[in-house]
Amino acid sequence: MKVVKWTGNSQLYEMVKELNDKIYMVGHKAINNEKSTRDMESLEEHRRIIEALKNNDILAAKNLMILHIVETRRNLIKNFL
């Protein structure tokens, strides 16, 4: 958010903030569902992403992030739709 704020573009900042808020709400629903073990799975996915970043393995971090998004989406569809 800081980078967006530095642009001085208040409309862009508000759009990104709104998107971040929605992403947070979706993620919160995905991991706080009593039918799901998503919380521990998500935590492990985040750990692996951070590890890839620490190792400067950008491609692995990108692929792990994509996998994380796909799994979160799959869980939301399975449990909420």
KESE-658429 format. One record per atom (N, C-alpha, C, O): residue in three letters; y, z, x negated. Coordinates in nm, 3 decimals, padded with zeros to 5 digits, always signed. Atoms other than C-alpha are relative to their C-alpha. Layout:
! KESE-658429
> residu | north | up | east
> ALA | Y | Z | X .
...
END
This chain:
! KESE-658429
> residu | north | up | east
> MET | -00.118 | +00.000 | -00.081 .
> MET | +00.000 | +00.000 | +00.000 .
> MET | +00.126 | +00.000 | -00.087 .
> MET | +00.229 | -00.055 | -00.048 .
> LYS | -00.119 | -00.006 | +00.085 .
> LYS | +00.236 | +00.067 | -00.288 .
> LYS | +00.045 | -00.139 | -00.042 .
> LYS | +00.165 | -00.168 | -00.046 .
> VAL | -00.036 | +00.136 | +00.042 .
> VAL | +00.221 | -00.294 | -00.403 .
> VAL | +00.072 | -00.071 | +00.114 .
> VAL | +00.173 | -00.139 | +00.092 .
> VAL | -00.063 | +00.063 | -00.116 .
> VAL | +00.304 | -00.413 | -00.052 .
> VAL | +00.139 | +00.058 | +00.022 .
> VAL | +00.233 | -00.015 | +00.053 .
> LYS | -00.129 | -00.065 | -00.018 .
> LYS | +00.586 | -00.160 | -00.029 .
> LYS | +00.102 | -00.051 | -00.103 .
> LYS | +00.220 | -00.068 | -00.072 .
> TRP | -00.089 | +00.048 | +00.106 .
> TRP | +00.730 | -00.282 | -00.360 .
> TRP | +00.058 | -00.138 | +00.030 .
> TRP | +00.162 | -00.174 | -00.024 .
> THR | -00.053 | +00.132 | -00.033 .
> THR | +00.774 | -00.629 | -00.211 .
> THR | +00.131 | +00.009 | +00.076 .
> THR | +00.211 | -00.085 | +00.077 .
> GLY | -00.121 | -00.015 | -00.080 .
> GLY | +01.047 | -00.491 | +00.010 .
> GLY | -00.009 | -00.069 | +00.135 .
> GLY | +00.088 | -00.071 | +00.210 .
> ASN | +00.020 | +00.072 | -00.126 .
> ASN | +00.903 | -00.689 | +00.302 .
> ASN | -00.054 | +00.099 | +00.103 .
> ASN | -00.173 | +00.130 | +00.104 .
> SER | +00.041 | -00.103 | -00.095 .
> SER | +00.897 | -00.438 | +00.587 .
> SER | -00.100 | -00.052 | +00.103 .
> SER | -00.186 | +00.023 | +00.148 .
> GLN | +00.096 | +00.056 | -00.096 .
> GLN | +00.710 | -00.674 | +00.822 .
> GLN | -00.140 | -00.005 | -00.062 .
> GLN | -00.239 | +00.031 | +00.003 .
> LEU | +00.128 | +00.004 | +00.069 .
> LEU | +00.434 | -00.727 | +00.566 .
> LEU | -00.057 | +00.141 | -00.013 .
> LEU | -00.176 | +00.163 | +00.010 .
> TYR | +00.044 | -00.139 | +00.014 .
> TYR | +00.417 | -00.353 | +00.504 .
> TYR | -00.059 | +00.051 | +00.131 .
> TYR | -00.166 | +00.111 | +00.130 .
> GLU | +00.047 | -00.046 | -00.130 .
> GLU | +00.378 | -00.279 | +00.876 .
> GLU | -00.131 | -00.067 | +00.039 .
> GLU | -00.220 | -00.003 | +00.095 .
> MET | +00.124 | +00.072 | -00.032 .
> MET | +00.110 | -00.547 | +00.916 .
> MET | -00.117 | +00.056 | -00.081 .
> MET | -00.225 | +00.079 | -00.026 .
> VAL | +00.107 | -00.052 | +00.085 .
> VAL | -00.094 | -00.417 | +00.622 .
> VAL | -00.033 | +00.143 | +00.040 .
> VAL | -00.150 | +00.181 | +00.040 .
> LYS | +00.024 | -00.138 | -00.044 .
> LYS | -00.051 | -00.056 | +00.739 .
> LYS | -00.082 | +00.001 | +00.128 .
> LYS | -00.176 | +00.079 | +00.139 .
> GLU | +00.075 | +00.008 | -00.126 .
> GLU | -00.174 | -00.148 | +01.088 .
> GLU | -00.144 | -00.042 | -00.025 .
> GLU | -00.237 | +00.012 | +00.035 .
> LEU | +00.135 | +00.044 | +00.035 .
> LEU | -00.472 | -00.332 | +00.939 .
> LEU | -00.078 | +00.113 | -00.066 .
> LEU | -00.195 | +00.135 | -00.032 .
> ASN | +00.067 | -00.113 | +00.065 .
> ASN | -00.555 | -00.035 | +00.716 .
> ASN | -00.039 | +00.107 | +00.100 .
> ASN | -00.148 | +00.164 | +00.092 .
> ASP | +00.031 | -00.098 | -00.104 .
> ASP | -00.536 | +00.198 | +01.017 .
> ASP | -00.121 | -00.043 | +00.081 .
> ASP | -00.207 | +00.039 | +00.113 .
> LYS | +00.114 | +00.051 | -00.078 .
> LYS | -00.779 | -00.024 | +01.210 .
> LYS | -00.129 | +00.006 | -00.082 .
> LYS | -00.234 | +00.042 | -00.030 .
> ILE | +00.118 | -00.007 | +00.087 .
> ILE | -01.017 | -00.046 | +00.915 .
> ILE | -00.049 | +00.144 | -00.007 .
> ILE | -00.170 | +00.168 | -00.003 .
> TYR | +00.037 | -00.141 | +00.006 .
> TYR | -01.013 | +00.333 | +00.890 .
> TYR | -00.071 | +00.042 | +00.128 .
> TYR | -00.174 | +00.109 | +00.123 .
> MET | +00.060 | -00.039 | -00.128 .
> MET | -01.088 | +00.376 | +01.261 .
> MET | -00.140 | -00.058 | +00.016 .
> MET | -00.231 | +00.011 | +00.062 .
> VAL | +00.131 | +00.064 | -00.009 .
> VAL | -01.377 | +00.129 | +01.249 .
> VAL | -00.099 | +00.070 | -00.092 .
> VAL | -00.211 | +00.101 | -00.051 .
> GLY | +00.086 | -00.069 | +00.094 .
> GLY | -01.521 | +00.292 | +00.941 .
> GLY | -00.036 | +00.140 | +00.047 .
> GLY | -00.151 | +00.183 | +00.032 .
> HIS | +00.024 | -00.135 | -00.051 .
> HIS | -01.486 | +00.636 | +01.095 .
> HIS | -00.103 | -00.003 | +00.111 .
> HIS | -00.194 | +00.080 | +00.114 .
> LYS | +00.099 | +00.013 | -00.107 .
> LYS | -01.676 | +00.525 | +01.406 .
> LYS | -00.138 | -00.033 | -00.056 .
> LYS | -00.239 | +00.019 | -00.009 .
> ALA | +00.128 | +00.044 | +00.056 .
> ALA | -01.944 | +00.362 | +01.194 .
> ALA | -00.077 | +00.113 | -00.064 .
> ALA | -00.199 | +00.119 | -00.053 .
> ILE | +00.072 | -00.105 | +00.073 .
> ILE | -02.024 | +00.670 | +00.989 .
> ILE | -00.014 | +00.129 | +00.080 .
> ILE | -00.092 | +00.216 | +00.040 .
> ASN | +00.007 | -00.124 | -00.076 .
> ASN | -01.975 | +00.938 | +01.255 .
> ASN | -00.080 | -00.013 | +00.129 .
> ASN | -00.061 | +00.065 | +00.222 .
> ASN | +00.085 | +00.020 | -00.116 .
> ASN | -02.226 | +00.808 | +01.505 .
> ASN | -00.128 | +00.078 | -00.021 .
> ASN | -00.194 | +00.064 | -00.124 .
> GLU | +00.121 | -00.082 | +00.015 .
> GLU | -02.512 | +01.051 | +01.565 .
> GLU | -00.128 | -00.081 | -00.009 .
> GLU | -00.229 | -00.031 | -00.057 .
> LYS | +00.118 | +00.086 | +00.007 .
> LYS | -02.755 | +00.757 | +01.594 .
> LYS | -00.016 | -00.065 | -00.136 .
> LYS | -00.114 | -00.134 | -00.161 .
> SER | -00.004 | +00.075 | +00.124 .
> SER | -02.672 | +00.638 | +01.245 .
> SER | -00.011 | +00.090 | -00.122 .
> SER | +00.032 | +00.206 | -00.121 .
> THR | +00.000 | -00.065 | +00.131 .
> THR | -02.741 | +00.738 | +00.886 .
> THR | +00.102 | -00.069 | -00.090 .
> THR | +00.095 | -00.060 | -00.213 .
> ARG | -00.095 | +00.085 | +00.072 .
> ARG | -02.452 | +00.517 | +00.785 .
> ARG | +00.086 | +00.080 | -00.098 .
> ARG | +00.128 | +00.026 | -00.200 .
> ASP | -00.087 | -00.077 | +00.089 .
> ASP | -02.252 | +00.799 | +00.628 .
> ASP | -00.055 | +00.007 | -00.143 .
> ASP | +00.019 | -00.015 | -00.239 .
> MET | +00.060 | -00.009 | +00.134 .
> MET | -02.495 | +00.844 | +00.338 .
> MET | -00.014 | -00.138 | -00.064 .
> MET | +00.004 | -00.154 | -00.184 .
> GLU | +00.010 | +00.137 | +00.051 .
> GLU | -02.552 | +00.470 | +00.305 .
> GLU | +00.135 | -00.048 | -00.052 .
> GLU | +00.145 | -00.107 | -00.160 .
> SER | -00.134 | +00.042 | +00.038 .
> SER | -02.179 | +00.407 | +00.293 .
> SER | +00.046 | +00.070 | -00.128 .
> SER | +00.107 | +00.008 | -00.215 .
> LEU | -00.035 | -00.076 | +00.120 .
> LEU | -02.128 | +00.680 | +00.034 .
> LEU | -00.067 | -00.060 | -00.123 .
> LEU | -00.004 | -00.075 | -00.228 .
> GLU | +00.071 | +00.062 | +00.113 .
> GLU | -02.393 | +00.523 | -00.189 .
> GLU | +00.059 | -00.137 | -00.034 .
> GLU | +00.072 | -00.171 | -00.151 .
> GLU | -00.063 | +00.131 | +00.025 .
> GLU | -02.234 | +00.177 | -00.146 .
> GLU | +00.131 | +00.018 | -00.075 .
> GLU | +00.160 | -00.056 | -00.168 .
> HIS | -00.127 | -00.026 | +00.069 .
> HIS | -01.897 | +00.319 | -00.249 .
> HIS | -00.025 | +00.041 | -00.145 .
> HIS | +00.046 | -00.003 | -00.236 .
> ARG | +00.032 | -00.043 | +00.137 .
> ARG | -02.055 | +00.488 | -00.552 .
> ARG | -00.035 | -00.119 | -00.088 .
> ARG | +00.008 | -00.127 | -00.203 .
> ARG | +00.039 | +00.118 | +00.077 .
> ARG | -02.207 | +00.158 | -00.662 .
> ARG | +00.119 | -00.091 | -00.029 .
> ARG | +00.128 | -00.149 | -00.137 .
> ILE | -00.120 | +00.080 | +00.020 .
> ILE | -01.876 | -00.026 | -00.616 .
> ILE | +00.085 | +00.060 | -00.112 .
> ILE | +00.131 | -00.010 | -00.202 .
> ILE | -00.079 | -00.069 | +00.103 .
> ILE | -01.693 | +00.233 | -00.825 .
> ILE | -00.064 | -00.014 | -00.137 .
> ILE | +00.005 | -00.036 | -00.237 .
> GLU | +00.072 | +00.015 | +00.126 .
> GLU | -01.961 | +00.217 | -01.093 .
> GLU | +00.021 | -00.141 | -00.058 .
> GLU | +00.044 | -00.156 | -00.178 .
> ALA | -00.022 | +00.137 | +00.046 .
> ALA | -01.926 | -00.163 | -01.112 .
> ALA | +00.142 | -00.017 | -00.054 .
> ALA | +00.163 | -00.083 | -00.155 .
> LEU | -00.139 | +00.008 | +00.047 .
> LEU | -01.547 | -00.128 | -01.145 .
> LEU | +00.017 | +00.072 | -00.133 .
> LEU | +00.087 | +00.023 | -00.222 .
> LYS | -00.007 | -00.074 | +00.126 .
> LYS | -01.585 | +00.134 | -01.418 .
> LYS | -00.057 | -00.083 | -00.115 .
> LYS | -00.010 | -00.075 | -00.229 .
> ASN | +00.064 | +00.084 | +00.101 .
> ASN | -01.808 | -00.112 | -01.603 .
> ASN | +00.068 | -00.136 | -00.015 .
> ASN | +00.018 | -00.224 | -00.085 .
> ASN | -00.075 | +00.126 | +00.003 .
> ASN | -01.550 | -00.390 | -01.556 .
> ASN | -00.084 | -00.119 | +00.046 .
> ASN | -00.062 | -00.232 | +00.002 .
> ASP | +00.083 | +00.106 | -00.055 .
> ASP | -01.812 | -00.590 | -01.367 .
> ASP | +00.059 | -00.041 | +00.135 .
> ASP | +00.015 | +00.003 | +00.241 .
> ILE | -00.075 | +00.039 | -00.118 .
> ILE | -01.576 | -00.755 | -01.122 .
> ILE | -00.086 | -00.076 | +00.100 .
> ILE | -00.074 | -00.056 | +00.220 .
> LEU | +00.088 | +00.077 | -00.089 .
> LEU | -01.836 | -00.995 | -00.982 .
> LEU | -00.093 | +00.093 | +00.076 .
> LEU | -00.112 | +00.077 | +00.197 .
> ALA | +00.088 | -00.096 | -00.068 .
> ALA | -02.076 | -00.710 | -00.906 .
> ALA | +00.079 | +00.082 | +00.102 .
> ALA | +00.032 | +00.105 | +00.213 .
> ALA | -00.084 | -00.077 | -00.092 .
> ALA | -01.793 | -00.507 | -00.749 .
> ALA | +00.033 | -00.082 | +00.124 .
> ALA | +00.028 | -00.031 | +00.236 .
> LYS | -00.030 | +00.089 | -00.112 .
> LYS | -01.697 | -00.805 | -00.533 .
> LYS | -00.122 | -00.013 | +00.091 .
> LYS | -00.110 | +00.001 | +00.213 .
> ASN | +00.121 | +00.017 | -00.080 .
> ASN | -02.055 | -00.863 | -00.421 .
> ASN | -00.041 | +00.127 | +00.072 .
> ASN | -00.086 | +00.122 | +00.187 .
> LEU | +00.031 | -00.128 | -00.063 .
> LEU | -02.111 | -00.494 | -00.351 .
> LEU | +00.097 | +00.030 | +00.115 .
> LEU | +00.058 | +00.086 | +00.217 .
> MET | -00.097 | -00.021 | -00.106 .
> MET | -01.790 | -00.481 | -00.147 .
> MET | -00.033 | -00.088 | +00.121 .
> MET | -00.024 | -00.043 | +00.235 .
> ILE | +00.040 | +00.090 | -00.110 .
> ILE | -01.901 | -00.783 | +00.058 .
> ILE | -00.120 | +00.059 | +00.072 .
> ILE | -00.123 | +00.062 | +00.195 .
> LEU | +00.117 | -00.061 | -00.060 .
> LEU | -02.237 | -00.617 | +00.115 .
> LEU | +00.038 | +00.121 | +00.085 .
> LEU | -00.014 | +00.139 | +00.195 .
> HIS | -00.046 | -00.118 | -00.073 .
> HIS | -02.063 | -00.296 | +00.222 .
> HIS | +00.064 | -00.041 | +00.134 .
> HIS | +00.035 | +00.020 | +00.236 .
> ILE | -00.065 | +00.048 | -00.123 .
> ILE | -01.851 | -00.485 | +00.477 .
> ILE | -00.103 | -00.054 | +00.098 .
> ILE | -00.098 | -00.026 | +00.218 .
> VAL | +00.105 | +00.057 | -00.085 .
> VAL | -02.153 | -00.674 | +00.610 .
> VAL | -00.084 | +00.111 | +00.063 .
> VAL | -00.113 | +00.106 | +00.183 .
> GLU | +00.082 | -00.110 | -00.052 .
> GLU | -02.357 | -00.354 | +00.646 .
> GLU | +00.077 | +00.083 | +00.102 .
> GLU | +00.020 | +00.126 | +00.203 .
> THR | -00.082 | -00.074 | -00.095 .
> THR | -02.070 | -00.173 | +00.819 .
> THR | +00.010 | -00.076 | +00.131 .
> THR | -00.001 | -00.018 | +00.239 .
> ARG | -00.008 | +00.084 | -00.120 .
> ARG | -02.030 | -00.463 | +01.061 .
> ARG | -00.132 | +00.002 | +00.076 .
> ARG | -00.134 | +00.017 | +00.198 .
> ARG | +00.132 | -00.002 | -00.062 .
> ARG | -02.405 | -00.473 | +01.127 .
> ARG | -00.022 | +00.132 | +00.074 .
> ARG | -00.072 | +00.134 | +00.186 .
> ASN | +00.016 | -00.132 | -00.062 .
> ASN | -02.406 | -00.100 | +01.200 .
> ASN | +00.087 | +00.014 | +00.125 .
> ASN | +00.042 | +00.070 | +00.225 .
> LEU | -00.088 | -00.007 | -00.117 .
> LEU | -02.110 | -00.129 | +01.436 .
> LEU | -00.057 | -00.079 | +00.117 .
> LEU | -00.057 | -00.032 | +00.231 .
> ILE | +00.058 | +00.084 | -00.106 .
> ILE | -02.273 | -00.411 | +01.631 .
> ILE | -00.124 | +00.068 | +00.058 .
> ILE | -00.142 | +00.071 | +00.180 .
> LYS | +00.124 | -00.065 | -00.043 .
> LYS | -02.604 | -00.225 | +01.647 .
> LYS | +00.027 | +00.121 | +00.087 .
> LYS | -00.042 | +00.142 | +00.187 .
> ASN | -00.022 | -00.128 | -00.066 .
> ASN | -02.456 | +00.104 | +01.764 .
> ASN | +00.111 | +00.003 | +00.104 .
> ASN | +00.120 | +00.098 | +00.182 .
> PHE | -00.115 | -00.007 | -00.090 .
> PHE | -02.145 | +00.012 | +01.961 .
> PHE | +00.014 | -00.117 | +00.095 .
> PHE | +00.090 | -00.109 | +00.191 .
> LEU | -00.014 | +00.117 | -00.088 .
> LEU | -02.188 | -00.329 | +02.120 .
> LEU | -00.124 | -00.022 | +00.081 .
> LEU | -00.131 | -00.116 | +00.160 .
END
